[in-house]
């Protein structure tokens, strides 16, 4: 609610993306601090969530300060802004809905931390989850870094980023995000089978929203309109999972 008031005052909700990662980090830290004797598994889950969340929060805050309002949110709220309903729409469509989804997606960390006793060891399953989390962090960090360097070069204005990790997937940061939360869910599962059963909706929903709802679909709509050559990039590059670029067939090269 505090952030909603700020958004209304500055007429921009775009910083809510930073709140997405930062809010999960804060909740994980608070859950961990509630424990008298956290134990190794609870501490691992807290660290995984806080490292991911704070990195994402800082990165997105810097990007928002540099680039201004996110065009995706501008499109979502355009009609409401024109009709003078910006404040109510920002509350219901952005902040309240994201608060619920934030808790849903981060539920593996919350339940895993609270259910891991002081004697719960870091099992092989938890280490497997940690490995998947590390892959996700690497994809997110490297993908964001490569994109920032690409945008910083004036010669690349209006061009499509198709280098580095972006050569193998159109959304390396989204792929990394999914890996992080599937990794946290796997690690949290070692706190109890019921934790895994109750919280699997978190990474499932996150993967769905990144690939089918408010992540890639919204972003690609804007990219198609503003980046010449994006259709060609889309045709040869995997949408989500990193894969070698697809080769154009001889028929397509001949324009058939």
Buried (B, 14 or more C-beta within 10 A) or exposed (E): EEBBEEBBEEEBBBBBBBBBBBBBBBBBBEBBEEBEEBBBBBBBBBBBBBBBBBBBBEBBBEBBEEEEBBBBBBEBBEEBBEEEEBBEBBBEBBBEEBBEBBBBBBBBBBBBBBBBEEEBEBBEBBBBBBBBBBBBBBBBBBBBEBBEEBBEEEEEEEBBBBEBBBBBBBBBBBBBBBBBBBBBBBBBBBBBEEBBEBBBBBBBBBBEBBBEEBBBEBBBEBBEEEBEEBEEBBEBBBBBEBEEEEEEEEEEEEEE
